């Protein structure tokens, strides 16, 4: 059973989508040069405070895998990568298939 504090936190929880290249990291695509320390710290703070974080980037394949691994090494774990959260899909009445058709 949830406490009143947990319920209040859920109501104030936000969803943030962040880009990778030159937002979380300084890059010379596809090279990852280093972290943007203030942005990395802010994303980690948001996650620690119960907010949801989505990595939304144009990277794909190996470049995407490298970016996600790099973020994990920085201590950032995403709730989703390049797609909405399941609760967003439910709220919008969409399936993943329908979302992919309209987003491409």
N, C-alpha and C positions, 0 to 999 in steps of 0.2 A: 504494500500500500504506500502511495506517495504522500510525502509530507506537504504541508501548505507551501513551504519554501521551494520544494521540487516542482510543484505545479506552477508557481509563480515564475520560476526559471524557464520552464517550457514555454510559457506564454510570451516571454521576452526573448526567446532564442531566435536568432536570425540566421539566414543562409547567405554566405559570402562566396562568390565565384572570383577566383584570382587567376591571372595570366602568369605564365612562367617567364618567357623571354623578356629580359630587361624590366621585369616587375619583381619577381622573387629572386631572380639571379641576373647578374651581369653576364651577357652572352655575346658571342660572335658566332651566330648559328652555323653549325650545330654545336660548336664548342661552348661549354659552360665554364666561364671564367671564375666566378665567385659569387658569394651571396650578397644580396642587398640587405644588410644586417637589420636595419630598422623595419623593413617589410617582413622579413622572416620572423622577427620578434613579435611584431603585431599579429601575424597570422597564428603564431603559437599561443599568444595570449587569448585571442578570440576563441580558439579551440579549447583551451583550458577553462574558459568561462562558459563552455557548453554550447557554443555556436557551431554550426555545420559549415564545413569548408569544402568547396568543389574546386578542383583544378580544371580550368577551362583554357585550353591552349590549342594552337594550330599544329602542334607537334603530333606525329603519328609514328607507328612502328617502333624501331629501335630508338629513335630520338625521344619519343614519348616515354619509353621504358627508362631511358637514361635520366630523364627529368624527374620521373616519379622516384627512382632510386636515390637521386641526389637529394630530393626533398626529404625522403625518409632519413637519410644521413644527417640532415639538418634538424631532425626531430619533428617534421611536419607529416602527419598522417591525414590523408584526405578521406572524406565521406563518400566522394564520388570523383571520377575523372572523366571529363568530357561528356557528361550526361547529367540530367537532373536527378535529384534524390527520388526514391520511390514514393515518398509522401507528397512530393510535388506532382508527380505523374498522377497519383490518385486524386489529388485536389483538382487537377486540370481535366480529369476524365480521359487520360491518354494511356495508350500502351507504348512500350518502347519502340515498337515497329512504326506506329503512327508518328511518334516524335522524330524518328530518323528520316521519315519521308518528308516532313516539313522543314527539317533543319539542313537538308542537303540540297 
